[in-house]
Amino acid sequence: MGFEEKRRTPRVTLSCKVKAETNRGTFTGQGRDLSEGGMGVYLKKLPTVDSTVTVRFELPRGENPIEATADVRYLHREGPGVHDDWMGIKFTRMATACQKTIKAYVRENYDASKPHVPGLPPLAKP
């Protein structure tokens, strides 16, 4: 069975440091994709599905930091000892200025000829 795209807004690949406050503690991860409605975040210790997280990140173009509250919608695990597990989160609360910044970033970086992010972006090398 194939993956059915359920997003209502376009998403773009992303590589930025993300600080995530979860029900398992506060961790630094990496953003992997972004849409107006949410994002994918690589994280070494994943929270539980349906939990609430707070994320803080800066977009690559160096604007003001984004802070958002979000619900964890799904998890993707590669296996024990692998450090590229990630979570998909849906934004539930953020300042209007942050919403506008994300919307502009997605609009500027979206490639309509590639409507879905192909595969999983690799983790950045430390």
N, C-alpha and C positions, 0 to 999 in steps of 0.2 A: 504494500500500500504506500503510495507517495505522500509527500508532505503537501498539505493544502495551506496556501497562504491566507491568513486571516487578518492581516494588518489593513487598516483603512487609510493609512498615510504612507508615503514612500519612506524607505530607509536607505542610509548610506553607510559605507564602511567608515570606521573610526579607529584611531589609535591614540588614546589619552589615558593618563593615570586617573583612577577613580578611587575615592575613599568611600567605603561602604560601612555604615553602622547597621549591624544585623542582630538577630536574636542569638547569634553565636559569638558576638564581639565585634570589634571594629577592625577592618582589614583594608589593605590597599590592593586594588586589582587593576585591570585594564579594560577600557571600553572597546568593544569589537564592532558594534553597529549602533546607529541612532536613528530614531524617527521622532516626529512631534509627540507621539504617544508613549514612547518608552525606549529602552536600550538593552543591548546584550552586554554583560560584564563578565570577563574572566575573573575568577576568584578562587583562591586556594581552599577556603572553607565556605561551602555553600550554606545559606540559610535554608529554612524549610519552605516548601511551596505554600502560598497563601499568607506568608508572613509579610510584615511591613519593614521596609528598609529606608534609610536616608542615604542618598548619594550626593557626593560633591565632586565636581570635575571642571576642568577648563577645556574648552574646545581648542583644537590645534592653532587657530588663528589668534590666540592670546587675548581673548576678551575677558570680561569679568567672570569670575567663577559662577558655575551653575550649582544650585542646591535644590534638591527635589525629594519629596517623599514618594515612595512607590510600593506597589504590591509585587511580590515574586509570583510570576505566572507559571514558569516552568524551569526545569533544570536540565542541563546536558552534562552527563558525566562520561569521561573517557575511560575511567578505570582506576584501580588503586595505584597510588604513587605517581599518577600523571597530573601535571600541573596546568592543564588547560581545560578544566571544568568551568562551565559558565552558567549564568542564570539569565533568564529573560524577565525584565521588569516592565511594569506598566506605571507610568507616572500618574500620581493621584493628586499631588499638590506641589505648586511652585509659584514663585513670584511671576507677575506678568512680564517683567523685563527678561527673565530667564526663558519664558515661553517664546517671546519674540526672537531672542538670540538663537534658540534651537531651530525655530521655523526658518529663519534667514539662512542658517548654516545648511540645513537640509536642502532648501531650495537651490542654493548656490552649488551644492556638491552632488545633486541627484542627476543620474544619467538615465534618461527615459528609455534608451536603447537596451539598458540592462535593469529591468524593473525589480529584480530580486538580487540580493547579495549572494553571489555564487560561492558555495562552500563556506568553510569557516576561516576567517582571517587568522593567520598565524600569530602566536604571541610575539611581542617585541622582545628582542634580546636585551638582557639587563646591561 
